[in-house]
């Protein structure tokens, strides 16, 4: 009789929001680490004095990563 009539209490919602916040924080850390790794690759690959080449390399990597997801 009560199918489809669940009530989510405040404590359940708070717990769910905290869990989502932790997941987002972990994703952000991963994204930051990827950005650092790509920047390090760019510095290893190109002459450090050519900032535009580094920028192009990072954009190319980011585009490749975005297309693969």
N, C-alpha and C positions, 0 to 999 in steps of 0.2 A: 503493500500500500504506500509506503514512503519512498519508493524508488524515484531517484532523480531529485530528491528534495533535501540534499545534505546542506548543513549549515557549517560554515567555517568560522570558528571562534577567533577572537583577536590574537590569542596566543599562537594558534596555528598559522595565521597570516604573518605574524612577526617572525616566527621560526622560518617560514618559507622565504620571507624577504631577506633574512640574514643569510640563508643558504645561497640565494641568488647573488647577494653581495660578495660572498666568498668566492663563488665561481667566477664572477666578473673580475675580481681582484687577481685571481690566478691567471685568467686570460690576459689581463693587462701585463702582468709580469712576463708571460710568455712572449707577447708582442714586443715588449721592450727588449727582451733578450735577443729576439730575432733581428730587431733593428740594430742592436749593437754588433751582432755577428756580421750582418751585411755591411755595416760601416767599416768594420775591421777588414773584411774581404776587399772592399773598395780601396782602402788605404794600402793594402798589400799589393793590389793589382796595378794601381795607377801611381804616377808621380804625385806626391802629396801637394805639390804646388799648383796642380791643375784641378781646382775645385769643381769646375764645370764637368770634367770627366767623371769625377767621383759622384756628383749628383746624377749624371746620366746612368751610371752603373747601378746606383741604388734604386732609381726609378725603374730600370729594366728588371731588377730582381723582384721588386715589389709587384710589378705588373705580372711577372711570371707566377709569383705566389698567389696572387689574386685570381688568376685564370685557372690555377690548379685546384682551387677549392670549390 
